[in-house]
Amino acid sequence: MKKNIVSVITIVKDHEKGLRNTLNSLLVQEYEQWESIVVVGDSRDKTYEVACEFADQDSRIKILKQSDKGIYQAMNLGTQYAIGDYVWYMNAGDTFYNKESILIGLNAINKFKCGLVIGGYAVQDTNPIEEYSFPEKELSFGIIAKSRRGTCHQSMIFRTDVVREFNGYNPIFKFAADYDLILRLLKTSTVVRIAEVISAIEPGGVSDINLSKVHREKLEIRNSILTNSRHKISSAAWYMLITLWLRIRKRKS
């Protein structure tokens, strides 16, 4: 792997506008030692043509095609071809928050010498803009396990070797494989949260519209990793609270 290259992996299907937004936010980054791996699913619009258009303009952008095997399988495919020391998953429609985002993430992961850095994030198209940022600290299993809004993969920069050590995302999980990867990673590596907002996520994604399924998978993931019965009881209680909150929110909407 080449020194300090950040591999930005973008998966996309039927979202040419979103792909343009994502790649444009990458092209303006102040940190220029990056590569872009765009994994394009079978699309009915001009998504593949848009990917080719950007690749023709900048040799750092590479394209992979994959028939529909799932979101996390596509992210794993991109990881297989990554040449960078670090990997950042920024899917089509999501963007880097500003021109310094990659530099902020890279400086942090080098500073803390950890396997993963998680930054804050904003939600696009909200007025006033919704930002979710939390104080800088090293994250424990308990903090991640009970986090409702504290993590999103768009604001994560991983060491590539750490992701590969755990074989990337587990495709058994359709909605929360990123959560599973973080909890597994915590067994052998340090995870640090920074306060800076480094991504802007597009609302209405797969996780947003399947929140009950997301939290059901998270419960399954916690139970597969936890061994202490007290922790499992706490996990179940947390799931019940989240489920109640989702029901109340649905009634109010």
SULZI-V230764 format. One record per residue. N is the residue number from 0. BURIAL is + if it has 9 or more other C-alpha atoms within 8 Angstrom, else -. Layout:
BEGIN
<<N;BURIAL> <N;BURIAL>>
END
This chain:
BEGIN
<<0;-> <1;-> <2;-> <3;-> <4;+> <5;+> <6;+> <7;+> <8;+> <9;+> <10;+> <11;+> <12;+> <13;+> <14;+> <15;+> <16;-> <17;+> <18;+> <19;+> <20;+> <21;+> <22;+> <23;-> <24;+> <25;+> <26;-> <27;-> <28;+> <29;-> <30;-> <31;-> <32;-> <33;+> <34;+> <35;+> <36;+> <37;+> <38;+> <39;+> <40;+> <41;+> <42;+> <43;-> <44;-> <45;+> <46;+> <47;+> <48;-> <49;+> <50;+> <51;+> <52;-> <53;+> <54;+> <55;-> <56;-> <57;-> <58;-> <59;-> <60;+> <61;+> <62;+> <63;+> <64;-> <65;+> <66;-> <67;-> <68;-> <69;-> <70;-> <71;+> <72;+> <73;+> <74;+> <75;+> <76;+> <77;+> <78;+> <79;-> <80;-> <81;+> <82;-> <83;+> <84;+> <85;+> <86;+> <87;+> <88;+> <89;+> <90;+> <91;+> <92;+> <93;+> <94;+> <95;+> <96;+> <97;+> <98;+> <99;+> <100;+> <101;+> <102;+> <103;+> <104;+> <105;+> <106;-> <107;+> <108;+> <109;-> <110;-> <111;-> <112;-> <113;+> <114;+> <115;+> <116;+> <117;+> <118;+> <119;+> <120;+> <121;+> <122;+> <123;+> <124;-> <125;-> <126;-> <127;-> <128;+> <129;+> <130;+> <131;+> <132;+> <133;+> <134;-> <135;-> <136;-> <137;-> <138;+> <139;-> <140;-> <141;-> <142;-> <143;+> <144;+> <145;-> <146;-> <147;-> <148;-> <149;+> <150;+> <151;+> <152;-> <153;+> <154;+> <155;+> <156;+> <157;+> <158;+> <159;+> <160;-> <161;+> <162;+> <163;+> <164;-> <165;+> <166;-> <167;+> <168;+> <169;+> <170;+> <171;-> <172;-> <173;+> <174;+> <175;+> <176;+> <177;-> <178;-> <179;+> <180;+> <181;-> <182;+> <183;+> <184;+> <185;+> <186;-> <187;-> <188;+> <189;+> <190;+> <191;+> <192;+> <193;+> <194;+> <195;-> <196;+> <197;+> <198;+> <199;+> <200;+> <201;+> <202;-> <203;-> <204;-> <205;-> <206;+> <207;-> <208;-> <209;+> <210;-> <211;-> <212;-> <213;+> <214;+> <215;+> <216;+> <217;+> <218;+> <219;-> <220;+> <221;+> <222;+> <223;-> <224;-> <225;+> <226;-> <227;-> <228;-> <229;-> <230;+> <231;+> <232;-> <233;-> <234;+> <235;+> <236;-> <237;+> <238;+> <239;-> <240;-> <241;+> <242;+> <243;-> <244;-> <245;+> <246;-> <247;-> <248;-> <249;-> <250;-> <251;-> <252;->>
END
